[in-house]
Structures are given as C-alpha cells and as structure tokens.
C-alpha cells in the first residue's frame, strides 16, 4: 500500500532516513526528535545532510581551502 498524500509521504520518508542515519551512525533514535530543531540527534542529522549536499555539489574536485587574509594590517613587517 502506497501513501498518496505527498506531505505525509515526505514525513515517512524523512523518518526512514533519520532512522537509517541513527542506526548506521550508532546514535539513539527517538521518533519525537524528527523536525525538532533543539534535539541534538536532529541537529547532528541535519549537519550530516548538509555535509552530503556539499560533497555532492563539490563533485570529485579535491577540497582546497582559501588562503587566509591577514587579520590586522599593521603586521606587514615593513
């Protein structure tokens, strides 16, 4: 049986993804933490999702950090 309502389907899909994350990462799973922004497990899950998005956006390019700008201009050594 398939869920026809797209909103309800999204909730259950997110719940399954959250369960998989907690199971594979060894985190404590609690259904009540879904969409609760102050729950530590939900925050960790959101950070993981952001990491995956950034990784996919970067493609296969290696990560190279930007060069740092000097913090203060008076330390030039002139």
C-alpha positions, 0 to 999 in steps of 0.5 A, spaced: 500 500 500 502 506 497 501 513 501 498 518 496 498 524 500 505 527 498 506 531 505 505 525 509 509 521 504 515 526 505 514 525 513 515 517 512 520 518 508 524 523 512 523 518 518 526 512 514 532 516 513 533 519 520 532 512 522 537 509 517 542 515 519 541 513 527 542 506 526 548 506 521 551 512 525 550 508 532 546 514 535 539 513 539 533 514 535 527 517 538 521 518 533 519 525 537 526 528 535 524 528 527 523 536 525 525 538 532 530 543 531 533 543 539 534 535 539 541 534 538 540 527 534 536 532 529 541 537 529 547 532 528 542 529 522 541 535 519 549 537 519 550 530 516 545 532 510 548 538 509 555 535 509 552 530 503 549 536 499 556 539 499 560 533 497 555 532 492 555 539 489 563 539 490 563 533 485 570 529 485 574 536 485 579 535 491 577 540 497 582 546 497 581 551 502 582 559 501 588 562 503 587 566 509 587 574 509 591 577 514 587 579 520 590 586 522 594 590 517 599 593 521 603 586 521 606 587 514 613 587 517 615 593 513 
